[in-house]
């Protein structure tokens, strides 16, 4: 027979100051009341963890190993009731359901709490009032007795109330079993004492878990009653840790059943009662305990248990939310619940903690989503009213929690769509709701509409600030706007579920382009995913696209120990660079490079920039047969179909992909750009006839003529074409079929478009597919996370890549150069500075490039010009003799020269360093 039947959930905890022990008898005293409800309308027996009484077995001994004592959390008493028992027992100790129990109570007219039902007063002349706590349904009985009454008389009275046979009862006080023949005086029963009614535990699957949680709850209740417990915080913290270690180290099924114990013994309610207790120190103690429990669940529990741990955390949230909805501890518990809900499939197919409660249902999450949505709405309003206030605007934590709580809602909606075989949730039509538009969909739609309106207002408000910025009135960052993009990302995800919402969302975004671009440039972070906005490239400008694509690369480290070191001989630049980069691990390359040239002292970023320029020049040198320059634009390159002349060519393409990616990672303009055909293939896009115009003008013109030719002329076989391609490779003429049996298929007006398509595919795709694949693989190696080359190249336009790799195509502006130069040792008014800029103004464009390269190791400026560099340029006065040439510290953009006595001497010195053969290594590091 079972002695235990645990309630489903705790509905509410109501605490006021005072002692729970005295509240029942004395109406003037304050009280503790803990109410429970059962969502299913009945109690859930604790599966495989029930306490079993001996079937009329031997007497109870204190040293029996199978005896287990329990403390009770639930105290169901109302103010003004002298004695009360909230529910009752069926004589079989929990074998029945709640409908099997009789509800019995006590009032002022009762003469005893025994089998008798007399109406004599029980308030006088009894000596003692004490409490008997039952385990079976979680109640406390208030009993009155005289000090000379025997323990047997108490057993008989309990039997009359609970129908538990006397011989199955065990009364425990202060850890000792009370003997039947003893009097209450002999047992030292004190006024307001607490006795435990227990039974023998016949079999329990996880006795250790029960014991740990029971000990914990007992200590918590002692603290709640105001008792002093030495090192209580440390002891209970250890018990919590031991319990969770016990559960998390077990296999899944045993772990689930052990987690049930925590709810079965009402541990969350006990801790929340302690937190709400007015007794000094209890609140702080409970707060530390609950925080410790949440921290262990969030960081130490395996993901396989998150869905079950979420049920326990939901209990904490429901209890705290009713009494302290704005409390920091409640916010912490809610955040923990959100993090546990992030596990995929938290709702779908979720098992429950059997007998304690069912799985979490999405409507139970609605209050939390509402709270967070309202909080975000309020914070959004503050962000536009006081954008410079560091405390204004939505918090990262609130947005993360909001996103986490929406995940299970979206999962349920996706299941509904799958069930109805629909792609999108239809909106209201004709005042009635579509069957697929469930409760979750309706709720999520209302949240979406409210937040989207608020975000539109915020983006509109930004525009006024941006207008002021354009006038030069605004230079400070607006911290309050920093979380706009994560909110927009979540709203975009919601819009994908509903019919017509995606179009509406992006229509609003298009009307707020300036604000979106400002947010991207100012607040986009490397740790976030922005593919949702990069899929709509028309919303953002080139600067924003370039910024977001650059975030796909890792940030080079400044820790020398983690850098990939290279010592390169200039005379074997390509070969040695190939060996270093190819043999380096991906992880080492992502950390960054440390570069030195043999027999040279210079090191640092400047030398690395020079290496990028030189190695890229070698890679794209047509003599190395890796890439071919476009006839119409010699800056543009695409893979050479004849590269296989070198047996190592595919490895060199992998090396090339790594080098180009590293150059982008270091933001070095290397002076080469890709042909459109090459770019499109890296992006995984199709190639059209117009795309090959620069790569092969002859083929483009021929195909154009075939497509534009009169159909009758084509059908007359005047062209004499079949589905074959003939080309020259390494001095040999080759002919290949464009399709099976191609040499026998005549080109006519009906199939000429297919012929042109196959001709382009053969020339620009099949012939270089391996080369592009190896290049793409090397490029992907450098990208951070699980991003691929397609993610990068699909997120930008070819013109964006041109600016990133080649830089500005405009001539170097001396005025811009001068505006971004500062002086050390010189003043702008010094004659040497005046001479210097006059000499630079008189240089040819090529000489200016060479001077810039000597000064910075840069031959190509970013598209923004000098303002796009990582720092300003500097001119330092050196103490060298006048006959010395200028020197440079390219790492720091420093040019050093002595105070030359005349303009002619300075000009002669500058002419020497601006010759083509002089590199930046001529200077110093």
VOTOR-269144 format. One record per residue (C-alpha): residue in one letter; z, y, x. Coordinates in steps of 0.05 Angstrom, whole numbers, padded with zeros to 5 digits, always signed. Each point is the difference from the previous one (the first is absolute). Layout:
REM VOTOR-269144
AZYX...
//
This chain:
REM VOTOR-269144
X+00000+00000+00000X-00016+00070+00023X+00053+00053+00008X-00050+00054+00017X-00053+00036-00039X-00024+00065+00030X-00028+00060-00036X-00072+00020+00009X+00005+00072+00024X+00050+00056+00004X-00022+00055-00047X+00048+00055+00018X+00063+00016+00038X+00046+00053-00029X+00056+00022+00045X+00054+00051-00009X+00061+00013+00043X+00059-00045-00005X+00016-00073+00005X-00039-00052-00037X+00060-00043-00004X+00039+00045-00045X-00053+00027-00045X+00003-00053-00054X+00073+00009-00021X+00010+00074+00009X-00050+00044-00036X+00019+00061+00041X-00019-00032+00065X-00071+00006+00026X-00042-00062+00002X-00058-00038+00030X-00052-00029-00044X-00059-00042+00021X-00049-00019-00055X-00054-00052+00007X-00062-00015-00040X-00046-00059+00000X-00073+00017-00004X-00016-00067-00029X+00055+00003-00052X+00039-00058+00030X+00036-00019+00064X-00036-00035+00056X+00039-00058+00029X+00000+00002+00076X-00049-00056+00018X+00025-00050+00051X+00059+00045+00017X+00048-00013-00058X+00073-00011+00009X+00019-00069-00025X+00068-00021-00027X+00025-00070+00010X-00007-00041-00063X+00074-00009-00011X+00007-00011+00075X+00061-00001+00046X+00044+00060+00011X-00023+00061+00038X+00024+00003+00072X-00003+00062+00043X-00031-00036+00059X-00056-00033-00040X-00065+00015+00036X-00040+00004-00064X+00043+00053-00032X-00030+00069-00003X+00034+00063-00026X-00038+00058-00029X+00017+00072-00014X-00029+00034-00061X-00039+00065+00000X-00010+00012-00074X+00060+00032-00034X-00016+00009-00074X+00054+00042-00032X-00002+00060-00044X+00050+00055+00001X+00053-00012-00053X-00005-00075-00001X+00065-00033+00020X-00032-00067+00015X-00072-00018-00007X-00050-00052+00018X-00071+00023-00006X-00029-00069-00012X+00026-00070-00005X-00011-00070+00023X-00021-00065-00033X+00049-00054+00021X-00052-00029+00047X+00004+00057+00050X-00069+00029-00001X-00042-00058-00022X-00024+00038-00061X-00034+00066-00010X+00031+00064-00023X-00011-00021-00072X+00048-00057+00011X+00058+00046+00017X+00051+00031-00048X+00022+00071+00013X+00074+00006+00000X+00045+00059+00014X+00069+00028-00002X+00029+00059-00038X+00067+00033-00010X+00017-00046-00057X-00005-00064+00041X+00066-00033+00019X-00031-00044+00053X-00066-00015+00033X+00011-00074-00014X-00027-00045-00054X+00044+00036-00051X-00033+00055-00041X+00064+00034-00023X-00002+00075-00010X+00065+00017+00036X-00002+00055+00051X-00015-00020+00071X+00021+00065+00032X+00074-00016-00003X+00042-00031+00029X-00046-00029+00055X+00017+00014+00072X-00068-00008+00032X-00071+00020-00010X-00050-00035+00046X-00073-00019+00003X-00033-00068+00000X-00071+00002+00028X-00048-00053-00023X-00061-00024+00038X-00040-00031-00055X-00026+00063-00034X+00027+00055+00043X+00057+00027-00043X+00072+00020+00010X+00056-00017-00049X+00060+00046-00006X+00062-00041-00012X+00073+00017-00018X+00058-00045+00017X+00073-00004+00019X+00021-00015+00070X+00033-00065-00022X-00063-00027-00033X-00029-00061+00034X-00069-00007+00030X-00013-00056-00050X+00010+00050-00057X-00054+00043+00030X-00047-00059+00005X+00012-00016-00073X-00015+00071-00021X-00064+00001+00042X-00021-00066-00032X+00009+00030-00069X-00045+00058+00019X-00052-00033+00043X+00003-00073-00024X+00005-00021+00073X+00046-00061+00002X+00065+00014+00037X-00012-00056+00049X-00066+00032+00020X+00031+00067+00014X+00024+00025+00068X+00038+00067+00005X-00001+00031+00069X+00044+00057+00023X-00001+00028+00070X-00038-00060+00025X+00048-00053-00029X-00007-00044-00061X+00055+00011-00051X+00036-00063-00021X+00009-00015-00074X+00076-00006+00002X+00011+00065+00038X+00022+00064-00035X-00035+00066+00011X+00062+00025+00036X-00003-00059+00048X-00073+00014+00012X+00017+00073+00016X-00050+00025-00051X+00003+00076+00000X-00019+00050-00052X-00075+00013-00002X-00011-00060+00045X-00068-00035+00001X-00006-00076-00009X-00063-00039+00009X-00021-00055-00049X-00041-00050+00040X-00022-00072-00001X-00019-00053+00050X-00069+00009+00029X-00033-00068-00009X-00066+00017+00034X-00031+00063+00026X-00064+00003+00041X+00019+00060+00040X+00076+00004+00004X-00001+00043+00062X-00041+00054-00034X+00046-00001-00060X+00061+00005+00045X-00028+00059+00040X-00020+00041-00061X+00065-00017-00036X+00041+00022+00060X-00040+00064+00004X+00008+00016-00075X+00074-00015+00004X+00010+00049+00056X-00042+00052-00035X+00043-00006-00064X+00064+00005+00040X-00025+00065+00029X-00021+00023-00069X+00071-00012-00025X+00027+00043+00056X+00027-00055+00044X+00000+00010+00075X-00043-00051+00036X+00002+00003+00076X-00071+00008+00031X-00031-00008-00069X-00066+00033+00018X-00010-00043+00061X+00019-00064-00036X-00045+00012-00060X-00057+00023+00044X+00005-00065+00038X+00001-00040-00065X-00063+00036-00024X-00035-00014+00066X+00022-00073-00001X-00024-00009-00071X-00069+00029+00012X-00007-00038+00066X+00017-00064-00038X-00053+00015-00053X-00055+00025+00045X+00007-00057+00050X-00008-00053-00054X-00065-00027-00029X-00029+00037-00059X+00030-00040-00058X+00071-00003+00029X-00005+00073+00020X-00018+00019-00072X+00059-00039-00028X+00047+00032+00050X-00024+00069-00020X+00016-00018-00072X+00073-00003+00020X+00001+00074+00016X-00019+00018-00072X+00039-00057-00031X+00065+00026+00028X-00018+00071-00020X+00003+00024+00072X-00044+00061-00014X+00045+00022-00057X+00062-00008+00044X-00029+00043+00055X-00023+00053-00049X+00068+00001-00033X+00031+00012+00069X-00051+00055+00013X+00018+00035-00065X+00075-00009+00012X+00041+00064+00004X+00047-00031+00051X-00005+00034+00068X-00043-00037+00049X-00031-00049-00050X-00063+00040-00010X-00014+00006+00074X+00016-00074+00011X-00047-00022-00057X-00055+00046+00024X+00002-00030+00069X+00000-00071-00028X-00059+00013-00048X-00039+00035+00055X+00012-00058+00046X-00023-00049-00053X-00063+00041-00013X-00016+00006+00074X+00005-00076+00009X-00045-00013-00060X-00052+00050+00023X-00003-00019+00074X+00027-00070+00007X-00021-00039-00061X-00065-00039+00005X-00058+00024-00043X+00002-00066-00039X+00067+00021-00028X-00017+00073-00015X-00017-00014-00073X+00067-00033-00011X+00040+00052+00039X-00034+00052-00043X+00035-00028-00061X+00068+00011+00033X-00019+00071+00022X-00024+00015-00070X+00070-00017-00024X+00029+00051+00048X-00051+00052-00022X+00014-00010-00074X+00075+00006+00010X-00002+00062+00044X-00055+00034-00039X+00042+00005-00063X+00058+00034+00034X-00029+00034+00061X-00076+00010-00010X-00005+00055+00053X+00047-00035+00048X-00025-00013+00071X+00024-00072-00004X-00041-00011-00062X-00061+00030+00034X+00011-00047+00058X+00004-00061-00046X-00062+00023-00038X-00037+00009+00066X+00021-00070+00021X-00024-00028-00065X-00067+00034+00011X-00007-00029+00070X+00014-00070-00027X-00051+00010-00055X-00054+00015+00051X-00006-00075+00014X-00066-00020-00032X+00007-00040-00064X+00071+00024-00014X-00014-00004-00075X-00056-00050-00004X+00025-00071-00003X+00070+00022+00019X+00056-00051-00007X+00067+00023-00024X+00071-00011+00022X+00009-00055-00050X+00059+00005-00048X+00017+00069+00024X-00059+00040-00026X-00075-00004-00006X-00052+00032+00045X-00008+00075+00005X-00046+00025-00055X-00042+00061+00010X+00033+00041-00056X+00065-00006+00039X-00034+00041+00055X-00023+00056-00047X+00064+00041+00007X-00005+00000+00076X-00074+00020-00002X+00017+00055-00050X+00056+00026+00044X-00043+00002+00061X-00060+00031-00036X+00045+00055-00028X+00030+00012+00068X-00069+00005+00031X-00022+00048-00054X+00060+00046+00012X-00010-00003+00076X-00074+00016-00007X+00017+00062-00038X+00048+00022+00054X-00052-00014+00054X-00048+00052-00027X+00054+00051-00016X+00031-00004+00070X-00050-00037+00045X+00032+00022+00065X+00068-00027-00020X+00014-00063+00040X+00040-00028-00059X-00055+00013-00052X-00050-00051-00022X+00003-00075-00013X+00036-00044+00050X-00031-00058+00038X+00053-00047-00028X-00014+00019-00073X-00075-00011+00009X+00011-00066+00035X+00046-00024-00056X-00047+00025-00054X-00058-00039+00032X+00043-00062+00006X+00021+00001-00073X-00072+00010-00023X-00024-00062+00037X+00027-00051-00050X-00025+00042-00058X-00069+00000+00029X+00003-00075+00011X+00017-00012-00072X-00057+00045-00023X-00048-00037+00045X+00023-00066-00032X-00014+00030-00068X-00069+00020+00021X-00013-00068+00028X+00023-00032-00064X-00047+00044-00041X-00055-00007+00052X-00005+00075+00006X-00006+00044+00061X+00035+00062-00028X+00053+00014-00051X-00032+00035-00059X+00033+00063-00026X+00019+00015-00072X-00057-00004-00050X+00007+00018-00073X+00075+00006+00004X+00011-00074+00013X+00017-00034+00065X-00045-00052+00032X+00034-00068+00010X-00012+00004+00075X+00035+00068+00002X+00070-00028+00005X+00068+00032+00004X-00005+00007+00075X-00068+00033-00005X+00022+00051-00051X+00061+00017+00041X-00039+00006+00066X-00053+00042-00033X+00051+00051-00024X+00031+00004+00069X-00069+00010+00030X-00019+00057-00047X+00064+00038+00012X-00003-00004+00076X-00074+00014+00004X+00009+00065-00039X+00057+00020+00046X-00041-00016+00062X-00059+00040-00026X+00046+00060-00009X+00026-00009+00071X-00070-00005+00030X-00021+00062-00039X+00062+00036+00025X-00019-00018+00071X-00066+00036-00006X+00034+00068-00005X+00038-00014+00064X-00064-00023+00035X-00034+00065-00019X+00056+00038+00034X-00007-00046+00059X-00074+00019+00005X+00021+00072+00004X+00046-00016+00058X+00063+00010-00041X+00023-00072+00003X+00014-00038+00064X+00063-00041-00016X-00004-00072-00023X+00017-00016-00072X+00049-00057+00004X+00004-00006-00076X-00072-00024-00003X+00010-00057+00050X+00005-00056-00052X-00058+00021-00045X-00048-00051+00030X+00044-00061-00011X+00009+00020-00073X-00075+00010-00009X-00011-00068+00032X+00045-00033-00052X-00032+00038-00057X-00068-00023+00024X+00024-00073+00000X+00024+00007-00072X-00066+00032-00021X-00038-00062+00023X+00034-00040-00056X-00022+00042-00059X-00066+00015-00032X-00025+00069+00018X+00060+00021+00041X-00032-00009+00069X-00056+00048-00018X+00050+00049-00027X+00044-00004+00062X-00057+00013+00049X-00028+00056-00043X+00066+00036+00009X+00000-00015+00074X-00070+00029+00007X+00024+00064-00033X+00056+00004+00052X-00040-00014+00063X+00030+00056+00042X+00071-00024-00015X-00016-00073+00014X-00032+00018+00068X+00060+00042+00018X+00047-00058-00016X-00041-00048+00041X-00003+00043+00062X+00073+00021-00004X+00037-00061-00025X-00041-00064+00009X+00037-00050+00044X-00021-00057+00044X+00047-00048-00036X-00033+00009-00069X-00063-00029-00030X-00052+00050-00023X-00058-00045-00019X+00012+00020-00072X-00023+00070+00015X-00051-00019+00054X-00037-00040-00054X-00014+00068-00032X-00027+00037+00061X-00029+00054-00045X+00071+00024-00014X+00015+00018+00072X-00037+00039+00053X-00021-00021+00069X+00064+00023+00034X+00043-00041-00048X-00045-00061+00008X+00005+00004+00075X+00074+00010-00003X+00012-00060-00044X-00046-00045+00041X+00036+00019+00064X+00065-00023-00032X-00028-00071+00002X+00010+00000+00075X+00068-00010+00032X+00034+00058+00035X-00005-00009+00076X+00068-00010+00030X+00029+00044+00055X+00040-00058+00029X-00032-00015+00067X+00026-00072-00001X-00040-00017-00063X-00066+00030+00023X-00059-00041+00023X-00010+00020+00073X-00069+00006+00030X-00020+00014+00073X-00075+00012+00000X-00049+00007+00058X-00050+00054-00019X-00056-00039+00034X+00013-00060-00046X+00021+00039-00061X-00032-00042-00055X+00015-00068+00029X+00073+00013+00016X+00012+00037-00066X-00030-00060-00036X+00048-00048+00036X+00062+00042-00016X-00016+00014-00073X-00026-00070-00016X+00059-00036+00031X+00053+00046-00029X+00039-00023-00061X-00012+00036-00066X+00073+00020-00002X-00004+00032+00069X-00063+00039-00017X+00032+00026-00064X+00057+00028+00041X-00049+00039+00043X-00030+00006+00069X+00022+00025+00068X-00059+00016+00044X-00010+00011+00075X-00061+00002+00044X+00005-00035+00066X+00015+00044+00061X+00015+00060-00045X+00067+00032-00013X-00014+00027-00069X+00030-00037-00060X+00017+00016-00072X-00036+00019-00064X-00053+00041+00036X-00022-00059+00043X-00001-00044-00062X-00045+00050-00036X-00048+00000+00059X-00001-00076+00000X-00019-00002-00074X-00058+00047+00013X-00025-00039+00060X+00007-00070-00029X-00033+00020-00066X-00057+00032+00039X-00009-00068+00036X+00006-00041-00064X-00054+00039-00035X-00045+00007+00061X-00067-00032-00023X-00005-00033+00069X+00058-00046-00018X-00040-00025-00060X+00059+00001-00048X-00022+00058-00044X-00065+00035-00014X-00007+00075-00012X-00035+00023-00063X-00068+00030+00014X+00013+00061-00043X+00071+00013+00023X+00018-00023+00070X+00075+00010-00015X-00002-00056-00051X+00003-00074+00018X-00006-00068-00033X+00007-00070+00029X-00058-00025+00042X-00030-00064-00029X-00020-00019+00071X+00071+00004+00027X+00003-00075+00007X-00036+00008+00066X+00071+00003+00026X+00038-00066-00015X+00064+00041-00006X-00029+00050-00049X+00043-00021-00060X+00064+00007+00041X-00024+00069+00020X-00010+00018-00073X+00071-00021-00014X+00022+00043+00059X-00041+00058-00026X+00033-00004-00068X+00069+00003+00033X-00019+00059+00043X-00029+00041-00058X+00062-00014-00042X+00046+00019+00058X-00039+00065+00009X+00011+00016-00073X+00073-00018+00006X+00008+00049+00057X-00044+00052-00036X-00049+00005+00058X-00070+00025-00015X-00045-00044+00043X-00067+00032-00015X-00035-00058-00035X-00011-00014-00074X-00024-00059-00041X-00065-00006-00036X+00005-00004-00076X-00025-00072-00001X+00055-00021+00049X+00053+00040-00039X-00019-00031-00067X+00003-00070+00027X+00069+00012+00028X+00020+00025-00069X-00029-00063-00032X-00051+00040-00040X-00073-00014-00016X-00056+00034+00039X-00056+00037-00035X-00067+00023+00025X+00024+00071+00007X+00057-00023+00045X-00048-00024+00055X-00037+00066+00007X+00033+00019+00066X+00009-00070+00028X-00073-00020-00005X-00047+00055-00024X-00062-00044+00008X+00027-00055-00044X+00025+00051-00050X-00068+00033-00006X-00036-00067-00006X+00046-00025-00055X-00005+00067-00036X-00076-00006+00000X+00002-00071-00028X+00045+00021-00057X-00040+00063-00016X-00069-00034+00004X-00043-00010-00061X+00018-00066-00033X-00073-00022-00005X-00011+00012+00074X+00061-00041+00017X-00022-00057-00046X-00069-00001+00032X+00034-00026+00063X-00028+00059+00039X+00064+00001+00041X-00004-00074+00018X+00077-00006+00000X+00042-00062-00010X+00075-00009-00002X+00008-00003+00076X+00026+00048+00053X-00031+00005+00068X+00035+00037+00055X+00006+00003+00076X+00063-00025+00033X+00010+00000+00076X-00075+00006+00010X-00018-00057-00047X-00033+00007-00068X+00037-00039-00055X-00016-00014-00072X+00054-00022-00050X-00004-00016-00075X+00038+00049-00043X+00013-00056-00050X-00017-00074-00006X-00076-00008+00001X-00007+00074+00015X-00064-00007+00040X-00035-00027-00062X+00026+00054-00047X-00047+00059-00008X+00030+00070-00011X-00023+00030-00066X+00020+00057-00046X+00052-00043-00035X+00037-00027+00060X-00010+00058+00050X+00071+00027-00014X+00029-00068+00017X-00043-00002+00063X+00026+00068+00024X+00071-00021-00016X-00006-00065+00040X-00035+00036+00057X+00058+00050+00006X+00052-00055-00004X-00034-00040+00054X-00009+00059+00046X+00068+00034-00008X+00047-00054-00025X-00018-00071+00019X-00024+00020+00069X+00067+00033+00019X+00049-00035-00047X+00038-00034+00057X+00004+00064+00041X+00028+00039-00059X+00049-00055-00017X+00029+00000+00071X+00003+00076+00002X+00036+00001-00067X+00050-00052+00023X+00018+00041+00062X+00006+00063-00043X+00046-00035-00050X+00045-00023+00058X+00024+00071+00010X+00011+00019-00073X+00073-00006-00022X+00026-00049-00051X-00050-00044-00036X-00054+00053-00006X-00070-00019+00017X-00060+00037+00027X-00029+00002-00071X+00062+00038-00025X-00011+00052+00054X-00075+00010-00006X+00000-00002-00076X+00051+00056-00002X-00043+00051+00036X-00071+00027+00000X-00046-00005+00060X+00007+00075+00011X+00076-00009+00004X-00008-00052+00055X-00048+00047+00037X+00053+00053+00003X+00053-00050+00022X-00042-00032+00056X-00046+00057+00021X+00040+00061-00020X-00028+00069-00012X-00074+00008+00008X+00007+00075+00005X-00004+00036+00066X+00068+00014+00031X+00026+00066-00025X+00030+00040+00057X+00037+00044-00050X+00033-00061-00031X+00014-00027+00070X+00034+00065+00021X+00040+00004-00064X+00030-00069+00013X+00018+00013+00073X+00067+00023+00027X+00021+00023+00069X+00055-00017+00050X+00008+00047+00059X-00057+00042-00025X-00004+00052-00055X-00059+00008-00045X-00010+00069+00029X-00004-00024+00072X-00068+00011+00033X-00006-00075+00018X+00005-00019-00074X-00051+00053-00020X-00048-00024+00055X+00010-00072-00021X-00021+00010-00072X-00059+00044+00019X-00024-00055+00047X+00008-00053-00056X-00039+00044-00048X-00057+00001+00050X-00003-00076+00010X-00052-00046-00030X+00022-00047-00057X-00002-00058+00050X+00044+00037+00050X+00051+00015-00054X+00002-00074-00018X+00011-00017+00073X+00056+00051+00006X+00033-00026-00063X-00005-00071+00027X+00030+00021+00067X+00056+00036-00036X+00017-00052-00055X-00042-00064+00011X-00035+00019-00065X-00074+00009-00004X-00002+00003-00076X+00046+00041-00043X+00026-00023-00068X-00037+00025-00060X+00055+00052-00010X-00015+00028+00069X+00058+00018+00046X+00048+00002-00058X-00010-00075-00008X+00029-00016+00069X+00070-00027+00007X+00023+00063+00036X-00023+00067+00026X-00034+00008+00068X+00036+00033+00058X-00019+00040+00062X+00052-00003+00055X+00004+00044+00062X+00003-00043+00062X+00025+00018+00069X-00060-00031+00035X-00041+00040+00050X-00060+00038-00026X-00049-00048+00032X+00026-00058-00043X-00036-00023-00062X+00033-00001-00069X+00038-00063-00019X+00018-00029-00067X+00055-00040-00034X-00043-00032-00053X+00059-00034-00034X+00029+00067-00018X-00065+00040-00007X+00018+00043+00061X-00049+00037+00045X+00031+00027+00064X-00030+00050+00049X+00026+00052+00049X-00008+00075-00012X-00069+00006+00030X-00011+00069+00029X-00068+00011-00032X-00043-00021-00058X-00055-00026+00046X+00048-00047+00037X+00027-00027-00066X-00071-00011-00026X-00020-00039+00061X+00060-00044-00006X-00012-00013-00074X-00073-00016+00013X+00020-00057+00046X+00046-00034-00051X-00050+00007-00057X-00053-00042+00033X-00018-00064-00037X+00024-00047+00054X+00070+00029+00002X+00050-00037-00045X+00069+00016-00022X+00028-00047+00052X-00019+00054+00050X+00063+00035-00023X+00071-00027-00001X+00039-00037-00053
//
